[in-house]
């Protein structure tokens, strides 16, 4: 698996689906079930799921906020006008 490339099956997941699988992986790793190779594969998949979730959250945040300049010329955020 390429280090920086998120697999297509993960890209298709919703935030909730990816988070649920990530939580399952964390439980599995905390339990210590499985061998070393399985643990490493699970950790790698978990890292990809984490990146996918972070990207989904960042996208959602950008959809709800926009950056504007205030009267002093400093940037600030305000709710995006989605209408």
mmCIF file of the N, C-alpha and C atoms, coordinates in Angstrom:
data_MODEL
# 
_entry.id   MODEL 
# 
loop_
_atom_site.group_PDB 
_atom_site.id 
_atom_site.type_symbol 
_atom_site.label_atom_id 
_atom_site.label_alt_id 
_atom_site.label_comp_id 
_atom_site.label_asym_id 
_atom_site.label_entity_id 
_atom_site.label_seq_id 
_atom_site.pdbx_PDB_ins_code 
_atom_site.Cartn_x 
_atom_site.Cartn_y 
_atom_site.Cartn_z 
_atom_site.occupancy 
_atom_site.B_iso_or_equiv 
_atom_site.pdbx_formal_charge 
_atom_site.auth_seq_id 
_atom_site.auth_comp_id 
_atom_site.auth_asym_id 
_atom_site.auth_atom_id 
_atom_site.pdbx_PDB_model_num 
ATOM 1   N N  . UNK A 1 1  ? 0.852   -1.174  0.000  1.00 0.00 ? 1  UNK A N  1 
ATOM 2   C CA . UNK A 1 1  ? 0.000   0.000   0.000  1.00 0.00 ? 1  UNK A CA 1 
ATOM 3   C C  . UNK A 1 1  ? 0.898   1.237   0.000  1.00 0.00 ? 1  UNK A C  1 
ATOM 4   N N  . UNK A 1 2  ? 0.623   2.183   -0.909 1.00 0.00 ? 2  UNK A N  1 
ATOM 5   C CA . UNK A 1 2  ? 1.418   3.407   -0.965 1.00 0.00 ? 2  UNK A CA 1 
ATOM 6   C C  . UNK A 1 2  ? 1.193   4.213   0.303  1.00 0.00 ? 2  UNK A C  1 
ATOM 7   N N  . UNK A 1 3  ? 2.262   4.813   0.759  1.00 0.00 ? 3  UNK A N  1 
ATOM 8   C CA . UNK A 1 3  ? 2.221   5.497   2.048  1.00 0.00 ? 3  UNK A CA 1 
ATOM 9   C C  . UNK A 1 3  ? 1.231   6.661   2.082  1.00 0.00 ? 3  UNK A C  1 
ATOM 10  N N  . UNK A 1 4  ? 1.183   7.469   1.021  1.00 0.00 ? 4  UNK A N  1 
ATOM 11  C CA . UNK A 1 4  ? 0.378   8.688   1.046  1.00 0.00 ? 4  UNK A CA 1 
ATOM 12  C C  . UNK A 1 4  ? -0.942  8.560   0.302  1.00 0.00 ? 4  UNK A C  1 
ATOM 13  N N  . UNK A 1 5  ? -1.228  7.409   -0.251 1.00 0.00 ? 5  UNK A N  1 
ATOM 14  C CA . UNK A 1 5  ? -2.426  7.243   -1.062 1.00 0.00 ? 5  UNK A CA 1 
ATOM 15  C C  . UNK A 1 5  ? -3.515  6.536   -0.269 1.00 0.00 ? 5  UNK A C  1 
ATOM 16  N N  . UNK A 1 6  ? -4.671  7.161   -0.218 1.00 0.00 ? 6  UNK A N  1 
ATOM 17  C CA . UNK A 1 6  ? -5.808  6.558   0.482  1.00 0.00 ? 6  UNK A CA 1 
ATOM 18  C C  . UNK A 1 6  ? -6.510  5.605   -0.488 1.00 0.00 ? 6  UNK A C  1 
ATOM 19  N N  . UNK A 1 7  ? -6.701  4.345   -0.092 1.00 0.00 ? 7  UNK A N  1 
ATOM 20  C CA . UNK A 1 7  ? -7.352  3.363   -0.972 1.00 0.00 ? 7  UNK A CA 1 
ATOM 21  C C  . UNK A 1 7  ? -8.767  3.794   -1.357 1.00 0.00 ? 7  UNK A C  1 
ATOM 22  N N  . UNK A 1 8  ? -9.197  3.364   -2.539 1.00 0.00 ? 8  UNK A N  1 
ATOM 23  C CA . UNK A 1 8  ? -10.502 3.780   -3.052 1.00 0.00 ? 8  UNK A CA 1 
ATOM 24  C C  . UNK A 1 8  ? -11.653 3.322   -2.165 1.00 0.00 ? 8  UNK A C  1 
ATOM 25  N N  . UNK A 1 9  ? -11.521 2.167   -1.498 1.00 0.00 ? 9  UNK A N  1 
ATOM 26  C CA . UNK A 1 9  ? -12.615 1.719   -0.633 1.00 0.00 ? 9  UNK A CA 1 
ATOM 27  C C  . UNK A 1 9  ? -12.797 2.668   0.550  1.00 0.00 ? 9  UNK A C  1 
ATOM 28  N N  . UNK A 1 10 ? -11.713 3.272   1.014  1.00 0.00 ? 10 UNK A N  1 
ATOM 29  C CA . UNK A 1 10 ? -11.816 4.242   2.112  1.00 0.00 ? 10 UNK A CA 1 
ATOM 30  C C  . UNK A 1 10 ? -12.356 5.568   1.585  1.00 0.00 ? 10 UNK A C  1 
ATOM 31  N N  . UNK A 1 11 ? -11.920 5.986   0.401  1.00 0.00 ? 11 UNK A N  1 
ATOM 32  C CA . UNK A 1 11 ? -12.396 7.250   -0.184 1.00 0.00 ? 11 UNK A CA 1 
ATOM 33  C C  . UNK A 1 11 ? -13.913 7.262   -0.351 1.00 0.00 ? 11 UNK A C  1 
ATOM 34  N N  . UNK A 1 12 ? -14.493 6.087   -0.585 1.00 0.00 ? 12 UNK A N  1 
ATOM 35  C CA . UNK A 1 12 ? -15.938 5.993   -0.798 1.00 0.00 ? 12 UNK A CA 1 
ATOM 36  C C  . UNK A 1 12 ? -16.732 6.051   0.504  1.00 0.00 ? 12 UNK A C  1 
ATOM 37  N N  . UNK A 1 13 ? -16.052 5.904   1.639  1.00 0.00 ? 13 UNK A N  1 
ATOM 38  C CA . UNK A 1 13 ? -16.738 5.858   2.933  1.00 0.00 ? 13 UNK A CA 1 
ATOM 39  C C  . UNK A 1 13 ? -17.212 7.238   3.371  1.00 0.00 ? 13 UNK A C  1 
ATOM 40  N N  . UNK A 1 14 ? -18.333 7.231   4.069  1.00 0.00 ? 14 UNK A N  1 
ATOM 41  C CA . UNK A 1 14 ? -18.768 8.454   4.737  1.00 0.00 ? 14 UNK A CA 1 
ATOM 42  C C  . UNK A 1 14 ? -17.891 8.651   5.971  1.00 0.00 ? 14 UNK A C  1 
ATOM 43  N N  . UNK A 1 15 ? -17.985 9.817   6.557  1.00 0.00 ? 15 UNK A N  1 
ATOM 44  C CA . UNK A 1 15 ? -17.230 10.095  7.783  1.00 0.00 ? 15 UNK A CA 1 
ATOM 45  C C  . UNK A 1 15 ? -17.594 9.082   8.866  1.00 0.00 ? 15 UNK A C  1 
ATOM 46  N N  . UNK A 1 16 ? -18.889 8.834   9.016  1.00 0.00 ? 16 UNK A N  1 
ATOM 47  C CA . UNK A 1 16 ? -19.365 7.941   10.069 1.00 0.00 ? 16 UNK A CA 1 
ATOM 48  C C  . UNK A 1 16 ? -18.877 6.505   9.865  1.00 0.00 ? 16 UNK A C  1 
ATOM 49  N N  . UNK A 1 17 ? -18.900 6.043   8.622  1.00 0.00 ? 17 UNK A N  1 
ATOM 50  C CA . UNK A 1 17 ? -18.421 4.682   8.334  1.00 0.00 ? 17 UNK A CA 1 
ATOM 51  C C  . UNK A 1 17 ? -16.932 4.542   8.642  1.00 0.00 ? 17 UNK A C  1 
ATOM 52  N N  . UNK A 1 18 ? -16.156 5.537   8.214  1.00 0.00 ? 18 UNK A N  1 
ATOM 53  C CA . UNK A 1 18 ? -14.707 5.498   8.446  1.00 0.00 ? 18 UNK A CA 1 
ATOM 54  C C  . UNK A 1 18 ? -14.392 5.566   9.934  1.00 0.00 ? 18 UNK A C  1 
ATOM 55  N N  . UNK A 1 19 ? -15.109 6.415   10.650 1.00 0.00 ? 19 UNK A N  1 
ATOM 56  C CA . UNK A 1 19 ? -14.879 6.548   12.088 1.00 0.00 ? 19 UNK A CA 1 
ATOM 57  C C  . UNK A 1 19 ? -15.220 5.250   12.814 1.00 0.00 ? 19 UNK A C  1 
ATOM 58  N N  . UNK A 1 20 ? -16.303 4.610   12.416 1.00 0.00 ? 20 UNK A N  1 
ATOM 59  C CA . UNK A 1 20 ? -16.700 3.342   13.045 1.00 0.00 ? 20 UNK A CA 1 
ATOM 60  C C  . UNK A 1 20 ? -15.627 2.269   12.829 1.00 0.00 ? 20 UNK A C  1 
ATOM 61  N N  . UNK A 1 21 ? -15.121 2.168   11.602 1.00 0.00 ? 21 UNK A N  1 
ATOM 62  C CA . UNK A 1 21 ? -14.069 1.176   11.344 1.00 0.00 ? 21 UNK A CA 1 
ATOM 63  C C  . UNK A 1 21 ? -12.796 1.528   12.113 1.00 0.00 ? 21 UNK A C  1 
ATOM 64  N N  . UNK A 1 22 ? -12.472 2.812   12.180 1.00 0.00 ? 22 UNK A N  1 
ATOM 65  C CA . UNK A 1 22 ? -11.291 3.241   12.932 1.00 0.00 ? 22 UNK A CA 1 
ATOM 66  C C  . UNK A 1 22 ? -11.427 2.873   14.407 1.00 0.00 ? 22 UNK A C  1 
ATOM 67  N N  . UNK A 1 23 ? -12.606 3.081   14.973 1.00 0.00 ? 23 UNK A N  1 
ATOM 68  C CA . UNK A 1 23 ? -12.835 2.710   16.374 1.00 0.00 ? 23 UNK A CA 1 
ATOM 69  C C  . UNK A 1 23 ? -12.688 1.204   16.579 1.00 0.00 ? 23 UNK A C  1 
ATOM 70  N N  . UNK A 1 24 ? -13.158 0.410   15.611 1.00 0.00 ? 24 UNK A N  1 
ATOM 71  C CA . UNK A 1 24 ? -12.998 -1.050  15.690 1.00 0.00 ? 24 UNK A CA 1 
ATOM 72  C C  . UNK A 1 24 ? -11.520 -1.437  15.678 1.00 0.00 ? 24 UNK A C  1 
ATOM 73  N N  . UNK A 1 25 ? -10.748 -0.783  14.833 1.00 0.00 ? 25 UNK A N  1 
ATOM 74  C CA . UNK A 1 25 ? -9.310  -1.066  14.752 1.00 0.00 ? 25 UNK A CA 1 
ATOM 75  C C  . UNK A 1 25 ? -8.619  -0.704  16.056 1.00 0.00 ? 25 UNK A C  1 
ATOM 76  N N  . UNK A 1 26 ? -8.983  0.437   16.626 1.00 0.00 ? 26 UNK A N  1 
ATOM 77  C CA . UNK A 1 26 ? -8.380  0.855   17.899 1.00 0.00 ? 26 UNK A CA 1 
ATOM 78  C C  . UNK A 1 26 ? -8.677  -0.175  18.982 1.00 0.00 ? 26 UNK A C  1 
ATOM 79  N N  . UNK A 1 27 ? -9.925  -0.647  19.054 1.00 0.00 ? 27 UNK A N  1 
ATOM 80  C CA . UNK A 1 27 ? -10.283 -1.674  20.041 1.00 0.00 ? 27 UNK A CA 1 
ATOM 81  C C  . UNK A 1 27 ? -9.462  -2.946  19.825 1.00 0.00 ? 27 UNK A C  1 
ATOM 82  N N  . UNK A 1 28 ? -9.335  -3.354  18.574 1.00 0.00 ? 28 UNK A N  1 
ATOM 83  C CA . UNK A 1 28 ? -8.566  -4.559  18.245 1.00 0.00 ? 28 UNK A CA 1 
ATOM 84  C C  . UNK A 1 28 ? -7.105  -4.392  18.669 1.00 0.00 ? 28 UNK A C  1 
ATOM 85  N N  . UNK A 1 29 ? -6.518  -3.242  18.399 1.00 0.00 ? 29 UNK A N  1 
ATOM 86  C CA . UNK A 1 29 ? -5.121  -3.014  18.772 1.00 0.00 ? 29 UNK A CA 1 
ATOM 87  C C  . UNK A 1 29 ? -4.957  -2.934  20.283 1.00 0.00 ? 29 UNK A C  1 
ATOM 88  N N  . UNK A 1 30 ? -5.927  -2.320  20.959 1.00 0.00 ? 30 UNK A N  1 
ATOM 89  C CA . UNK A 1 30 ? -5.857  -2.233  22.421 1.00 0.00 ? 30 UNK A CA 1 
ATOM 90  C C  . UNK A 1 30 ? -5.985  -3.610  23.072 1.00 0.00 ? 30 UNK A C  1 
ATOM 91  N N  . UNK A 1 31 ? -6.803  -4.473  22.474 1.00 0.00 ? 31 UNK A N  1 
ATOM 92  C CA . UNK A 1 31 ? -6.975  -5.833  23.001 1.00 0.00 ? 31 UNK A CA 1 
ATOM 93  C C  . UNK A 1 31 ? -5.744  -6.695  22.765 1.00 0.00 ? 31 UNK A C  1 
ATOM 94  N N  . UNK A 1 32 ? -4.934  -6.301  21.802 1.00 0.00 ? 32 UNK A N  1 
ATOM 95  C CA . UNK A 1 32 ? -3.749  -7.087  21.490 1.00 0.00 ? 32 UNK A CA 1 
ATOM 96  C C  . UNK A 1 32 ? -4.066  -8.366  20.745 1.00 0.00 ? 32 UNK A C  1 
ATOM 97  N N  . UNK A 1 33 ? -5.276  -8.431  20.191 1.00 0.00 ? 33 UNK A N  1 
ATOM 98  C CA . UNK A 1 33 ? -5.641  -9.637  19.444 1.00 0.00 ? 33 UNK A CA 1 
ATOM 99  C C  . UNK A 1 33 ? -4.951  -9.619  18.079 1.00 0.00 ? 33 UNK A C  1 
ATOM 100 N N  . UNK A 1 34 ? -4.564  -10.783 17.619 1.00 0.00 ? 34 UNK A N  1 
ATOM 101 C CA . UNK A 1 34 ? -3.882  -10.892 16.338 1.00 0.00 ? 34 UNK A CA 1 
ATOM 102 C C  . UNK A 1 34 ? -2.381  -10.813 16.504 1.00 0.00 ? 34 UNK A C  1 
ATOM 103 N N  . UNK A 1 35 ? -1.684  -11.176 15.452 1.00 0.00 ? 35 UNK A N  1 
ATOM 104 C CA . UNK A 1 35 ? -0.228  -11.169 15.484 1.00 0.00 ? 35 UNK A CA 1 
ATOM 105 C C  . UNK A 1 35 ? 0.348   -9.813  15.112 1.00 0.00 ? 35 UNK A C  1 
ATOM 106 N N  . UNK A 1 36 ? 1.652   -9.758  15.076 1.00 0.00 ? 36 UNK A N  1 
ATOM 107 C CA . UNK A 1 36 ? 2.363   -8.521  14.767 1.00 0.00 ? 36 UNK A CA 1 
ATOM 108 C C  . UNK A 1 36 ? 2.030   -8.015  13.372 1.00 0.00 ? 36 UNK A C  1 
ATOM 109 N N  . UNK A 1 37 ? 2.068   -8.898  12.380 1.00 0.00 ? 37 UNK A N  1 
ATOM 110 C CA . UNK A 1 37 ? 1.771   -8.487  11.006 1.00 0.00 ? 37 UNK A CA 1 
ATOM 111 C C  . UNK A 1 37 ? 0.348   -7.945  10.880 1.00 0.00 ? 37 UNK A C  1 
ATOM 112 N N  . UNK A 1 38 ? -0.596  -8.624  11.527 1.00 0.00 ? 38 UNK A N  1 
ATOM 113 C CA . UNK A 1 38 ? -1.983  -8.149  11.504 1.00 0.00 ? 38 UNK A CA 1 
ATOM 114 C C  . UNK A 1 38 ? -2.096  -6.791  12.181 1.00 0.00 ? 38 UNK A C  1 
ATOM 115 N N  . UNK A 1 39 ? -1.378  -6.622  13.276 1.00 0.00 ? 39 UNK A N  1 
ATOM 116 C CA . UNK A 1 39 ? -1.396  -5.348  13.988 1.00 0.00 ? 39 UNK A CA 1 
ATOM 117 C C  . UNK A 1 39 ? -0.841  -4.218  13.152 1.00 0.00 ? 39 UNK A C  1 
ATOM 118 N N  . UNK A 1 40 ? 0.230   -4.489  12.425 1.00 0.00 ? 40 UNK A N  1 
ATOM 119 C CA . UNK A 1 40 ? 0.829   -3.461  11.565 1.00 0.00 ? 40 UNK A CA 1 
ATOM 120 C C  . UNK A 1 40 ? -0.119  -3.091  10.433 1.00 0.00 ? 40 UNK A C  1 
ATOM 121 N N  . UNK A 1 41 ? -0.743  -4.093  9.813  1.00 0.00 ? 41 UNK A N  1 
ATOM 122 C CA . UNK A 1 41 ? -1.705  -3.822  8.739  1.00 0.00 ? 41 UNK A CA 1 
ATOM 123 C C  . UNK A 1 41 ? -2.896  -3.023  9.263  1.00 0.00 ? 41 UNK A C  1 
ATOM 124 N N  . UNK A 1 42 ? -3.372  -3.391  10.437 1.00 0.00 ? 42 UNK A N  1 
ATOM 125 C CA . UNK A 1 42 ? -4.496  -2.672  11.037 1.00 0.00 ? 42 UNK A CA 1 
ATOM 126 C C  . UNK A 1 42 ? -4.099  -1.234  11.347 1.00 0.00 ? 42 UNK A C  1 
ATOM 127 N N  . UNK A 1 43 ? -2.889  -1.036  11.868 1.00 0.00 ? 43 UNK A N  1 
ATOM 128 C CA . UNK A 1 43 ? -2.403  0.310   12.178 1.00 0.00 ? 43 UNK A CA 1 
ATOM 129 C C  . UNK A 1 43 ? -2.326  1.154   10.906 1.00 0.00 ? 43 UNK A C  1 
ATOM 130 N N  . UNK A 1 44 ? -1.796  0.578   9.823  1.00 0.00 ? 44 UNK A N  1 
ATOM 131 C CA . UNK A 1 44 ? -1.693  1.308   8.558  1.00 0.00 ? 44 UNK A CA 1 
ATOM 132 C C  . UNK A 1 44 ? -3.073  1.698   8.035  1.00 0.00 ? 44 UNK A C  1 
ATOM 133 N N  . UNK A 1 45 ? -4.017  0.764   8.111  1.00 0.00 ? 45 UNK A N  1 
ATOM 134 C CA . UNK A 1 45 ? -5.378  1.082   7.653  1.00 0.00 ? 45 UNK A CA 1 
ATOM 135 C C  . UNK A 1 45 ? -6.000  2.143   8.557  1.00 0.00 ? 45 UNK A C  1 
ATOM 136 N N  . UNK A 1 46 ? -5.755  2.029   9.847  1.00 0.00 ? 46 UNK A N  1 
ATOM 137 C CA . UNK A 1 46 ? -6.268  3.028   10.778 1.00 0.00 ? 46 UNK A CA 1 
ATOM 138 C C  . UNK A 1 46 ? -5.728  4.412   10.481 1.00 0.00 ? 46 UNK A C  1 
ATOM 139 N N  . UNK A 1 47 ? -4.455  4.495   10.110 1.00 0.00 ? 47 UNK A N  1 
ATOM 140 C CA . UNK A 1 47 ? -3.860  5.790   9.762  1.00 0.00 ? 47 UNK A CA 1 
ATOM 141 C C  . UNK A 1 47 ? -4.535  6.381   8.530  1.00 0.00 ? 47 UNK A C  1 
ATOM 142 N N  . UNK A 1 48 ? -4.848  5.536   7.557  1.00 0.00 ? 48 UNK A N  1 
ATOM 143 C CA . UNK A 1 48 ? -5.547  6.001   6.352  1.00 0.00 ? 48 UNK A CA 1 
ATOM 144 C C  . UNK A 1 48 ? -6.973  6.451   6.691  1.00 0.00 ? 48 UNK A C  1 
ATOM 145 N N  . UNK A 1 49 ? -7.640  5.700   7.549  1.00 0.00 ? 49 UNK A N  1 
ATOM 146 C CA . UNK A 1 49 ? -8.992  6.082   7.967  1.00 0.00 ? 49 UNK A CA 1 
ATOM 147 C C  . UNK A 1 49 ? -8.969  7.409   8.712  1.00 0.00 ? 49 UNK A C  1 
ATOM 148 N N  . UNK A 1 50 ? -7.972  7.603   9.552  1.00 0.00 ? 50 UNK A N  1 
ATOM 149 C CA . UNK A 1 50 ? -7.828  8.860   10.298 1.00 0.00 ? 50 UNK A CA 1 
ATOM 150 C C  . UNK A 1 50 ? -7.651  10.030  9.335  1.00 0.00 ? 50 UNK A C  1 
ATOM 151 N N  . UNK A 1 51 ? -6.784  9.866   8.343  1.00 0.00 ? 51 UNK A N  1 
ATOM 152 C CA . UNK A 1 51 ? -6.572  10.934  7.360  1.00 0.00 ? 51 UNK A CA 1 
ATOM 153 C C  . UNK A 1 51 ? -7.852  11.240  6.594  1.00 0.00 ? 51 UNK A C  1 
ATOM 154 N N  . UNK A 1 52 ? -8.591  10.198  6.245  1.00 0.00 ? 52 UNK A N  1 
ATOM 155 C CA . UNK A 1 52 ? -9.851  10.377  5.525  1.00 0.00 ? 52 UNK A CA 1 
ATOM 156 C C  . UNK A 1 52 ? -10.852 11.152  6.386  1.00 0.00 ? 52 UNK A C  1 
ATOM 157 N N  . UNK A 1 53 ? -10.953 10.787  7.654  1.00 0.00 ? 53 UNK A N  1 
ATOM 158 C CA . UNK A 1 53 ? -11.868 11.489  8.565  1.00 0.00 ? 53 UNK A CA 1 
ATOM 159 C C  . UNK A 1 53 ? -11.462 12.952  8.722  1.00 0.00 ? 53 UNK A C  1 
ATOM 160 N N  . UNK A 1 54 ? -10.165 13.206  8.870  1.00 0.00 ? 54 UNK A N  1 
ATOM 161 C CA . UNK A 1 54 ? -9.686  14.582  9.004  1.00 0.00 ? 54 UNK A CA 1 
ATOM 162 C C  . UNK A 1 54 ? -10.014 15.398  7.756  1.00 0.00 ? 54 UNK A C  1 
ATOM 163 N N  . UNK A 1 55 ? -9.856  14.793  6.576  1.00 0.00 ? 55 UNK A N  1 
ATOM 164 C CA . UNK A 1 55 ? -10.167 15.489  5.328  1.00 0.00 ? 55 UNK A CA 1 
ATOM 165 C C  . UNK A 1 55 ? -11.663 15.789  5.233  1.00 0.00 ? 55 UNK A C  1 
ATOM 166 N N  . UNK A 1 56 ? -12.486 14.825  5.633  1.00 0.00 ? 56 UNK A N  1 
ATOM 167 C CA . UNK A 1 56 ? -13.941 15.043  5.615  1.00 0.00 ? 56 UNK A CA 1 
ATOM 168 C C  . UNK A 1 56 ? -14.334 16.188  6.552  1.00 0.00 ? 56 UNK A C  1 
ATOM 169 N N  . UNK A 1 57 ? -13.727 16.228  7.745  1.00 0.00 ? 57 UNK A N  1 
ATOM 170 C CA . UNK A 1 57 ? -14.023 17.302  8.698  1.00 0.00 ? 57 UNK A CA 1 
ATOM 171 C C  . UNK A 1 57 ? -13.562 18.657  8.172  1.00 0.00 ? 57 UNK A C  1 
ATOM 172 N N  . UNK A 1 58 ? -12.377 18.702  7.569  1.00 0.00 ? 58 UNK A N  1 
ATOM 173 C CA . UNK A 1 58 ? -11.862 19.959  7.022  1.00 0.00 ? 58 UNK A CA 1 
ATOM 174 C C  . UNK A 1 58 ? -12.767 20.460  5.903  1.00 0.00 ? 58 UNK A C  1 
ATOM 175 N N  . UNK A 1 59 ? -13.230 19.546  5.055  1.00 0.00 ? 59 UNK A N  1 
ATOM 176 C CA . UNK A 1 59 ? -14.131 19.922  3.974  1.00 0.00 ? 59 UNK A CA 1 
ATOM 177 C C  . UNK A 1 59 ? -15.444 20.471  4.531  1.00 0.00 ? 59 UNK A C  1 
ATOM 178 N N  . UNK A 1 60 ? -15.969 19.815  5.542  1.00 0.00 ? 60 UNK A N  1 
ATOM 179 C CA . UNK A 1 60 ? -17.220 20.276  6.154  1.00 0.00 ? 60 UNK A CA 1 
ATOM 180 C C  . UNK A 1 60 ? -17.042 21.655  6.777  1.00 0.00 ? 60 UNK A C  1 
ATOM 181 N N  . UNK A 1 61 ? -15.910 21.873  7.441  1.00 0.00 ? 61 UNK A N  1 
ATOM 182 C CA . UNK A 1 61 ? -15.660 23.170  8.067  1.00 0.00 ? 61 UNK A CA 1 
ATOM 183 C C  . UNK A 1 61 ? -15.570 24.267  7.012  1.00 0.00 ? 61 UNK A C  1 
ATOM 184 N N  . UNK A 1 62 ? -14.918 23.980  5.889  1.00 0.00 ? 62 UNK A N  1 
ATOM 185 C CA . UNK A 1 62 ? -14.796 24.987  4.836  1.00 0.00 ? 62 UNK A CA 1 
ATOM 186 C C  . UNK A 1 62 ? -16.147 25.315  4.222  1.00 0.00 ? 62 UNK A C  1 
ATOM 187 N N  . UNK A 1 63 ? -17.043 24.356  4.227  1.00 0.00 ? 63 UNK A N  1 
ATOM 188 C CA . UNK A 1 63 ? -18.374 24.601  3.675  1.00 0.00 ? 63 UNK A CA 1 
ATOM 189 C C  . UNK A 1 63 ? -19.208 25.485  4.587  1.00 0.00 ? 63 UNK A C  1 
ATOM 190 N N  . UNK A 1 64 ? -18.903 25.519  5.885  1.00 0.00 ? 64 UNK A N  1 
ATOM 191 C CA . UNK A 1 64 ? -19.691 26.310  6.823  1.00 0.00 ? 64 UNK A CA 1 
ATOM 192 C C  . UNK A 1 64 ? -19.041 27.631  7.188  1.00 0.00 ? 64 UNK A C  1 
ATOM 193 N N  . UNK A 1 65 ? -17.784 27.794  6.920  1.00 0.00 ? 65 UNK A N  1 
ATOM 194 C CA . UNK A 1 65 ? -17.102 29.038  7.258  1.00 0.00 ? 65 UNK A CA 1 
ATOM 195 C C  . UNK A 1 65 ? -16.432 29.615  6.025  1.00 0.00 ? 65 UNK A C  1 
ATOM 196 N N  . UNK A 1 66 ? -16.324 30.916  5.995  1.00 0.00 ? 66 UNK A N  1 
ATOM 197 C CA . UNK A 1 66 ? -15.516 31.557  4.975  1.00 0.00 ? 66 UNK A CA 1 
ATOM 198 C C  . UNK A 1 66 ? -14.660 32.614  5.655  1.00 0.00 ? 66 UNK A C  1 
ATOM 199 N N  . UNK A 1 67 ? -13.538 32.893  5.058  1.00 0.00 ? 67 UNK A N  1 
ATOM 200 C CA . UNK A 1 67 ? -12.622 33.872  5.630  1.00 0.00 ? 67 UNK A CA 1 
ATOM 201 C C  . UNK A 1 67 ? -12.910 35.226  4.996  1.00 0.00 ? 67 UNK A C  1 
ATOM 202 N N  . UNK A 1 68 ? -13.038 36.234  5.847  1.00 0.00 ? 68 UNK A N  1 
ATOM 203 C CA . UNK A 1 68 ? -13.257 37.602  5.384  1.00 0.00 ? 68 UNK A CA 1 
ATOM 204 C C  . UNK A 1 68 ? -12.280 38.518  6.103  1.00 0.00 ? 68 UNK A C  1 
ATOM 205 N N  . UNK A 1 69 ? -12.098 39.715  5.570  1.00 0.00 ? 69 UNK A N  1 
ATOM 206 C CA . UNK A 1 69 ? -11.266 40.703  6.240  1.00 0.00 ? 69 UNK A CA 1 
ATOM 207 C C  . UNK A 1 69 ? -12.170 41.627  7.037  1.00 0.00 ? 69 UNK A C  1 
ATOM 208 N N  . UNK A 1 70 ? -11.786 41.864  8.301  1.00 0.00 ? 70 UNK A N  1 
ATOM 209 C CA . UNK A 1 70 ? -12.573 42.778  9.123  1.00 0.00 ? 70 UNK A CA 1 
ATOM 210 C C  . UNK A 1 70 ? -12.168 44.222  8.818  1.00 0.00 ? 70 UNK A C  1 
ATOM 211 N N  . UNK A 1 71 ? -12.737 45.181  9.526  1.00 0.00 ? 71 UNK A N  1 
ATOM 212 C CA . UNK A 1 71 ? -12.478 46.602  9.274  1.00 0.00 ? 71 UNK A CA 1 
ATOM 213 C C  . UNK A 1 71 ? -11.002 46.964  9.420  1.00 0.00 ? 71 UNK A C  1 
ATOM 214 N N  . UNK A 1 72 ? -10.270 46.243  10.260 1.00 0.00 ? 72 UNK A N  1 
ATOM 215 C CA . UNK A 1 72 ? -8.841  46.510  10.455 1.00 0.00 ? 72 UNK A CA 1 
ATOM 216 C C  . UNK A 1 72 ? -7.973  45.814  9.413  1.00 0.00 ? 72 UNK A C  1 
ATOM 217 N N  . UNK A 1 73 ? -8.572  45.069  8.521  1.00 0.00 ? 73 UNK A N  1 
ATOM 218 C CA . UNK A 1 73 ? -7.810  44.350  7.508  1.00 0.00 ? 73 UNK A CA 1 
ATOM 219 C C  . UNK A 1 73 ? -7.293  43.003  7.961  1.00 0.00 ? 73 UNK A C  1 
ATOM 220 N N  . UNK A 1 74 ? -7.737  42.553  9.128  1.00 0.00 ? 74 UNK A N  1 
ATOM 221 C CA . UNK A 1 74 ? -7.306  41.255  9.648  1.00 0.00 ? 74 UNK A CA 1 
ATOM 222 C C  . UNK A 1 74 ? -8.302  40.172  9.242  1.00 0.00 ? 74 UNK A C  1 
ATOM 223 N N  . UNK A 1 75 ? -7.797  38.985  8.929  1.00 0.00 ? 75 UNK A N  1 
ATOM 224 C CA . UNK A 1 75 ? -8.718  37.909  8.539  1.00 0.00 ? 75 UNK A CA 1 
ATOM 225 C C  . UNK A 1 75 ? -9.493  37.365  9.733  1.00 0.00 ? 75 UNK A C  1 
ATOM 226 N N  . UNK A 1 76 ? -10.743 37.028  9.479  1.00 0.00 ? 76 UNK A N  1 
ATOM 227 C CA . UNK A 1 76 ? -11.578 36.354  10.474 1.00 0.00 ? 76 UNK A CA 1 
ATOM 228 C C  . UNK A 1 76 ? -12.552 35.471  9.717  1.00 0.00 ? 76 UNK A C  1 
ATOM 229 N N  . UNK A 1 77 ? -13.188 34.564  10.429 1.00 0.00 ? 77 UNK A N  1 
ATOM 230 C CA . UNK A 1 77 ? -14.132 33.670  9.768  1.00 0.00 ? 77 UNK A CA 1 
ATOM 231 C C  . UNK A 1 77 ? -15.554 34.056  10.131 1.00 0.00 ? 77 UNK A C  1 
ATOM 232 N N  . UNK A 1 78 ? -16.435 33.770  9.216  1.00 0.00 ? 78 UNK A N  1 
ATOM 233 C CA . UNK A 1 78 ? -17.867 33.952  9.481  1.00 0.00 ? 78 UNK A CA 1 
ATOM 234 C C  . UNK A 1 78 ? -18.597 32.821  8.783  1.00 0.00 ? 78 UNK A C  1 
ATOM 235 N N  . UNK A 1 79 ? -19.846 32.610  9.182  1.00 0.00 ? 79 UNK A N  1 
ATOM 236 C CA . UNK A 1 79 ? -20.633 31.549  8.566  1.00 0.00 ? 79 UNK A CA 1 
ATOM 237 C C  . UNK A 1 79 ? -20.777 31.815  7.079  1.00 0.00 ? 79 UNK A C  1 
ATOM 238 N N  . UNK A 1 80 ? -20.649 30.775  6.291  1.00 0.00 ? 80 UNK A N  1 
ATOM 239 C CA . UNK A 1 80 ? -20.800 30.900  4.848  1.00 0.00 ? 80 UNK A CA 1 
ATOM 240 C C  . UNK A 1 80 ? -22.270 31.086  4.516  1.00 0.00 ? 80 UNK A C  1 
ATOM 241 N N  . UNK A 1 81 ? -22.528 31.871  3.496  1.00 0.00 ? 81 UNK A N  1 
ATOM 242 C CA . UNK A 1 81 ? -23.888 32.073  3.017  1.00 0.00 ? 81 UNK A CA 1 
ATOM 243 C C  . UNK A 1 81 ? -24.186 30.959  2.028  1.00 0.00 ? 81 UNK A C  1 
ATOM 244 N N  . UNK A 1 82 ? -24.882 29.925  2.485  1.00 0.00 ? 82 UNK A N  1 
ATOM 245 C CA . UNK A 1 82 ? -25.142 28.763  1.649  1.00 0.00 ? 82 UNK A CA 1 
ATOM 246 C C  . UNK A 1 82 ? -26.431 28.884  0.853  1.00 0.00 ? 82 UNK A C  1 
ATOM 247 N N  . UNK A 1 83 ? -27.113 29.999  0.966  1.00 0.00 ? 83 UNK A N  1 
ATOM 248 C CA . UNK A 1 83 ? -28.365 30.193  0.214  1.00 0.00 ? 83 UNK A CA 1 
ATOM 249 C C  . UNK A 1 83 ? -28.102 30.694  -1.174 1.00 0.00 ? 83 UNK A C  1 
# 
